[in-house]
Each structure stands twice: as C-alpha cells, then as structure tokens.
Amino acid sequence: MELKTIVRSYATRSENGVVEINLEGLSQDKDFRNEVVKEVVKKVSLIPHACIVFPSYKKNGKNPLGSLINELAVALQIESLVTGNIEKIKNLRADTENVVIIKHSFRSGKKLKEQVEQVKTMGYDVSVISLIAHSGAKVESFAHENDVKVDVLIYTDEINYL
C-alpha cells in the first residue's frame, strides 16, 4: 500500500487549512509501519556504517511513534544506534563518519537545525530522514540553508486535497 494513501486516512484539515496528521493513529497502523520500515531501510542501506540517531525517542513510551522507532531499530541491523540526546554520539565506539538523524516529522526545523549543527561540530557527515514533512518548500529551504541532505517519505502538502 502506498504511504500517501495510508497517511491520508489519518489526516484532517484544521480550521486554518493546515493538514494535521494523527501520529498516534499512524503508530498503530501496521501497514504504515511496514512501509516506513522498508523505505528507511532502503535509504539507510545506501550509507555504509552509518550511526542512526532517533532524537525524539523517549524511554517513558510517550512518543506517539515509539513502536515504529523500535521496529526500525530492529530492522536496520546497524552497528550504532543513538536515541534521545544527540550528545550520546560522543560515546560511540563504532567506526563511522556518517550520522543519519531520523525525525518523525518536520514542521519548521528549529530543533533539527541545532541537532545538525551538533553532529557537524562533532566531525561527522550528517543527513536526515523525515517520515512526514508539512512543507516541501520548507524542507528544501532548510536543506539548502544548513547544507544537509534531507529525505522525506511523505509530504502533507502532497495530500492537501482532502
């Protein structure tokens, strides 16, 4: 099943016309999780020995996409995985030059900008995979301004014809 079709069924339009996605509902959708895992594994496999970072992961389980993050972590079969604070990258013992930050959503990129800068300051090449982004134009602008490659699985502005 196509990701756009799955996400569309969890999308609503707010009063001001913005498309909002029910992330908790998506996290329960097995088809969504399967498709995302396939896509992320495909993208990460192109970056050998990459460290994968899930900055939004929370131990207390309050992350709406916690199940998906756990499934991705298992499916990726990577050498190094960091969850939560970007600073944990400093504790890596794996030989890597590349860090991939996986974000569940991209809205403005404020926090992501800080995270990208942190990783670059540590001397790593960094790229980003966002599961959902609210604006293709904002992602493109962010990638250009921060000199970082950003892959997005689904843009909500592609499904705004709800």
C-alpha positions as a printed Julia matrix, in Angstrom:
162×3 Matrix{Float64}:
  0.0    0.0    0.0
  1.3    3.47  -0.82
  2.36   5.65   2.12
  0.44   8.65   0.83
 -2.79   6.66   0.87
 -2.19   5.38   4.39
 -1.27   8.8    5.79
 -4.26  10.42   4.07
 -6.59   8.29   6.18
 -5.06   9.82   9.35
 -5.11  13.4    8.08
 -7.55  16.16   8.9
 -7.64  19.77   7.89
 -7.6   22.32  10.71
 -9.8   25.42  10.69
 -6.97  27.45   9.16
 -6.47  24.9    6.36
 -3.37  23.18   7.71
 -3.24  19.41   7.29
 -2.72  17.7   10.66
 -1.69  14.06  10.99
 -2.82  11.79  13.82
  0.6   10.33  14.72
 -0.84   8.09  17.43
 -3.24   6.54  14.97
 -0.46   6.1   12.42
  1.71   4.4   15.0
 -0.96   1.74  15.42
 -1.25   1.12  11.66
  0.73  -1.99  10.76
  0.72  -1.17   7.04
  2.19   2.27   7.75
  4.91   0.84   9.96
  5.79  -1.85   7.39
  6.04   0.68   4.54
  8.11   3.12   6.6
 10.49   0.38   7.73
 11.02  -0.72   4.11
 11.67   2.83   2.91
 14.0    3.81   5.76
 16.0    0.57   5.5
 16.4    1.18   1.77
 17.67   4.74   2.32
 19.98   3.86   5.23
 21.5    0.91   3.37
 22.99   3.43   0.91
 25.09   4.92   3.73
 27.59   2.29   4.91
 28.46   2.14   8.61
 26.15   5.0    9.46
 25.17   5.79  13.01
 21.41   6.18  13.23
 20.0    8.75  15.64
 16.41   8.87  16.84
 16.4   12.17  18.79
 12.69  12.0   19.6
 12.83   8.6   21.3
 11.72   8.69  24.92
 12.2    5.88  27.4
  8.88   6.58  29.07
  7.0    5.45  25.95
  5.17   8.75  25.45
  6.37   9.11  21.87
  3.43   8.53  19.52
  5.72   6.71  17.09
  7.6    4.69  19.71
  6.52   1.33  18.26
  7.7    2.38  14.82
 11.04   3.56  16.17
 11.53   0.21  17.89
 10.67  -1.69  14.7
 13.06   0.47  12.69
 15.85  -0.05  15.18
 15.45  -3.81  14.89
 15.06  -3.84  11.1
 18.06  -1.61  10.38
 20.6   -4.05  11.83
 23.15  -1.3   12.18
 26.4   -1.05  14.07
 25.48   2.0   16.1
 22.21   3.48  17.25
 21.65   6.53  19.41
 18.33   7.51  20.93
 17.38  10.7   22.66
 20.11  13.26  23.23
 22.47  13.96  20.3
 25.34  14.24  22.79
 25.27  10.43  23.16
 27.07  10.23  19.8
 30.25  11.16  21.68
 30.08   7.75  23.39
 30.25   5.81  20.11
 32.96   3.26  19.71
 31.96   2.25  16.22
 34.0    3.39  13.24
 31.7    5.75  11.38
 31.87   9.04   9.56
 28.17   9.3    8.82
 25.23  10.09  11.05
 21.63   9.82   9.91
 19.08  11.65  12.02
 15.61  10.13  11.73
 12.81  12.54  12.57
  9.18  11.53  12.8
  8.04  14.89  11.45
  9.43  18.12  10.05
  7.46  21.29  10.6
  9.9   24.21  10.93
 13.27  22.58  11.53
 14.24  24.73  14.55
 15.27  21.82  16.77
 16.65  19.87  13.81
 18.93  22.79  12.91
 20.52  22.58  16.37
 20.88  18.8   16.07
 22.5   19.01  12.62
 24.93  21.66  13.89
 25.81  19.5   16.91
 26.59  16.49  14.72
 28.66  18.55  12.3
 30.6   20.09  15.2
 31.49  16.56  16.32
 33.08  16.0   12.9
 30.5   13.73  11.27
 28.79  13.97   7.91
 25.09  14.25   8.64
 21.92  13.57   6.71
 18.27  13.48   7.72
 15.34  11.22   7.01
 11.96  12.66   7.99
  8.97  10.35   7.97
  6.47  13.17   7.48
  7.02  16.8    6.49
  4.47  19.56   6.36
  6.0   21.58   3.54
  8.24  20.56   0.68
  9.35  24.17   0.26
 10.39  24.46   3.92
 12.36  21.2    3.74
 14.12  22.31   0.57
 14.96  25.67   2.11
 16.18  24.02   5.34
 18.39  21.58   3.42
 19.95  24.41   1.4
 20.44  26.77   4.36
 22.01  24.05   6.53
 23.93  22.24   3.79
 22.37  18.88   4.68
 20.66  16.19   2.65
 17.06  15.67   3.79
 14.94  12.77   2.54
 11.21  12.84   3.28
  8.92   9.84   2.95
  5.65  11.78   2.76
  4.78  15.47   2.49
  1.46  16.57   3.93
  1.25  19.28   1.27
  1.03  16.41  -1.25
 -2.14  15.18   0.45
 -3.77  18.57   1.0
 -6.59  17.7   -1.41
 -8.52  16.02   1.42
